[in-house]
Amino acid sequence: MGETQLWALLAHDLSESGLMLSSPALFPVHSRLLLVISPAEVSEPIRVVGRVIWVAREDLQERYQLGVHFEEASDLARVQLQQLVAKRARTAAGA
């Protein structure tokens, strides 16, 4: 069994199938992550398991961008993600 650590990371580009994370730590490609997504728009955190599919170092910083694909999510988590992504799309279209 692998090592367990807790990280607070900044998420970007959330979609129904994945997201990009900004991280001070390097997570190797193929790493499995338990993600607890807690945006302001939802009352309960969304929990999914994702796999790192790409990694890039941020320019001139000791930070990394991680592309994460969602691999495991409950039906409820999938519905929550769909609703959150749709709500953000509507907000962006109205801005």
Sequence and secondary structure as in RCSB ss.txt:
>XXXX:A:sequence
MGETQLWALLAHDLSESGLMLSSPALFPVHSRLLLVISPAEVSEPIRVVGRVIWVAREDLQERYQLGVHFEEASD
LARVQLQQLVAKRARTAAGA
>XXXX:A:secstr
         EEES  SSEEEEEESS   TT EEEEEE  TT SS EEEEEEEEEEEE TTSS EEEEEEEEEE H
HHHHHHHHHHHHHHHHHHH 
